[in-house]
């Protein structure tokens, strides 16, 4: 299913958009934009880049807990 993008005014009357799951959970909120055209351009950029963006894993390994039989799992992201 496709995500939902909502364009809205924030408390300061700036334009923003939010990315929501089909179930309605908000998963990202944009920075404020000065006008609607700039927010729409931001949505276009999101659509172009989101599916092809590289992922950089900046998480530090977590210490192993007592009794755990395996070491920390570090996912491989390509």
N, C-alpha and C positions, 0 to 999 in steps of 0.2 A: 504494500500500500504506500501511497505517496504521503509525504509530510504536508502539513498545512502551514502557510506563511500568512501571518496577520500583520497588516500595517496599522499603526495606531499612534495617538498623541500621548506622550508621557506627562507627568505632573508639571513639568516645566514648559509644556506646550511644544516640545520638539517632536519631530517625527522619528519613530522607531519601528522595527519589525521584530516579530518573534517567530521562531520555528517550533511547531508543535507536532507531536505524534498524531496519527489518526485517532487515537483514544483521547486526545486533548491535553496530554502532559507537555508542558513547556520544556524544551531541551536547549534553547539558546535565545538570547535577546541581543539585538544589535546595539551599537553605540547610538547616541543621538545624532540626527541629521538636521540641518538647518531648514530644509524644505522638502516637499514631497518628491520632487524630481530626483534629489540626491538619494533619498531613501529607496526609491524604485531602482536607481542605478546600483545601490548596494545589494538589493535583492537579485538583480541580474548577475552581479559578480558572485554572489553566493551560489546561485544555480550553476554557473559555469565552473566554479572551483571545488565545490563541496564533494562531488563524486570522485574527483581525481586528486584530491589533496593528499600530500604525503603526511604520514604520522611519525612524529618524533617522540620516543618514549623517554621522558625525563624523570621517571619514577626511580627512586633509589630502592635497592633490594631491602626487603624487610627482614629483621633478624628471625632466625628459626626459633620456634616455640619449643619448650621442653616436651619431650614425648613424640614429637613429629618424626616420622620415618623418612621423609623426603626433604630435600633442601628447598630453598625458595624457588618458586616457579617464575621465570622471566619470559613472557611471551615474545615470540618473534613476530615483528610487524614488518611487512614489506610494502 
